[in-house]
Amino acid sequence: MNEKNYDDIIGLPHYVSQKRPKMSMHDRAAQFSPFAALTGYEEAVAETARLTDSKLIPDEEKSAELDRTIRLILDNIGSFPEITVLYFIPDQRKNGGKYEEYTGFLRAFNEYDRVFIFGDGKKIAVNDIYDIRFSEK
């Protein structure tokens, strides 16, 4: 590039508008923020850092105990005042999920879907249950 191209303006003072106030550095930077190269980066990092639990697979003994308890509850569905279920909820965005404990009155059992239906409408799939506790009347 020819350095003599700017000889006519190189010595002139910096232009300052008489109509508009000088913009702060913060405001000048803000006008370029919509064009950030890493849009969504913070959300992606937060999602990656979010921890999930793995689904626990019960061993043979635990599985047999769970089956016995479920059969006992289903045979006496109206006899138990409340049952407490520890069950797995799969995460919608990534592998894994979380465990929650729910206590309620069992109203029905959907044999086709293998789902417990509680008095308040809550549904829990038998395959997601890891532990069940109940107290008899």
C-alpha positions in Angstrom: 0.0 0.0 0.0 1.3 3.4 -0.8 1.9 5.4 2.4 1.4 8.7 0.7 -2.3 8.1 0.3 -3.1 9.6 3.7 -0.6 12.5 3.7 -3.5 15.0 3.3 -5.4 13.9 6.5 -2.7 12.5 8.8 -2.1 15.7 10.6 -5.7 16.8 11.1 -7.2 16.8 14.6 -9.7 14.0 15.6 -13.3 14.8 14.7 -15.7 15.5 17.6 -19.4 15.8 16.8 -21.1 19.0 18.0 -24.6 17.3 17.8 -24.0 14.0 19.7 -22.4 13.4 23.1 -19.3 11.3 23.3 -20.2 7.6 23.8 -18.7 5.8 26.8 -16.5 2.7 26.2 -19.2 0.5 27.8 -21.8 1.7 25.4 -19.5 1.4 22.4 -18.7 -2.2 23.4 -22.4 -3.0 23.9 -23.3 -2.2 20.3 -21.2 -5.2 19.2 -22.5 -7.7 21.8 -25.2 -9.2 19.5 -22.4 -10.3 17.2 -20.6 -12.3 19.9 -18.8 -15.2 18.3 -19.6 -17.6 21.2 -23.3 -17.1 21.5 -24.7 -19.8 23.8 -21.3 -20.7 25.1 -22.2 -20.0 28.8 -25.3 -22.1 28.5 -23.4 -25.0 26.9 -20.8 -24.9 29.7 -23.5 -24.8 32.4 -25.3 -27.7 30.8 -22.1 -29.8 30.6 -21.3 -29.0 34.2 -24.8 -30.0 35.4 -24.5 -33.4 37.1 -26.8 -36.3 36.6 -27.0 -39.7 38.4 -26.8 -43.0 36.6 -29.7 -45.4 36.8 -29.0 -48.0 39.5 -29.6 -51.6 38.4 -30.6 -53.7 41.4 -28.7 -56.9 42.0 -30.6 -60.2 42.0 -31.4 -60.1 45.7 -32.6 -56.5 45.6 -34.7 -57.3 42.4 -36.3 -60.3 44.1 -37.2 -58.3 47.2 -38.6 -55.5 45.0 -40.7 -58.0 43.1 -42.1 -59.5 46.3 -43.0 -56.1 47.7 -44.7 -55.0 44.5 -46.7 -58.3 44.4 -47.7 -57.8 48.1 -48.8 -54.2 47.4 -50.8 -55.2 44.3 -52.5 -58.1 46.1 -53.6 -55.7 48.8 -53.9 -52.5 46.9 -56.6 -51.0 49.2 -55.0 -52.1 52.4 -51.9 -49.8 52.6 -52.4 -46.3 53.8 -49.3 -44.9 52.0 -46.3 -46.2 50.1 -43.0 -44.4 49.6 -41.3 -45.0 46.3 -37.7 -44.2 45.4 -37.7 -43.9 41.6 -35.5 -42.7 38.7 -36.4 -39.8 36.5 -34.5 -39.8 33.2 -33.0 -36.4 32.2 -34.4 -35.0 29.0 -31.2 -33.4 27.8 -28.4 -35.8 28.6 -27.6 -39.3 29.8 -28.6 -40.1 33.3 -31.2 -38.5 35.5 -32.0 -38.1 39.1 -33.7 -40.1 41.9 -36.7 -38.8 43.7 -38.7 -40.1 46.6 -42.5 -39.9 46.5 -45.0 -40.8 49.1 -48.7 -41.2 48.3 -51.8 -43.4 48.3 -51.8 -46.0 45.5 -55.1 -45.9 43.6 -54.5 -48.3 40.7 -52.0 -50.3 38.7 -51.9 -50.2 34.9 -50.8 -53.7 33.9 -50.3 -52.9 30.3 -47.9 -50.0 30.9 -46.7 -51.4 34.3 -47.4 -48.1 36.0 -48.5 -47.2 39.5 -51.2 -44.6 39.6 -51.5 -42.6 42.8 -54.5 -40.8 44.3 -53.3 -37.4 43.1 -52.8 -38.7 39.5 -49.0 -39.2 39.8 -47.8 -42.1 37.6 -44.6 -44.0 38.3 -43.3 -46.8 36.0 -42.4 -50.0 37.8 -39.2 -50.2 35.8 -38.0 -46.9 37.3 -38.6 -47.9 40.9 -35.5 -48.8 42.9 -37.1 -49.1 46.4 -40.5 -49.3 48.0 -41.5 -48.9 51.6 -44.9 -49.1 53.2 -46.6 -49.3 56.5 -49.5 -51.6 57.1 -52.7 -50.5 58.7 
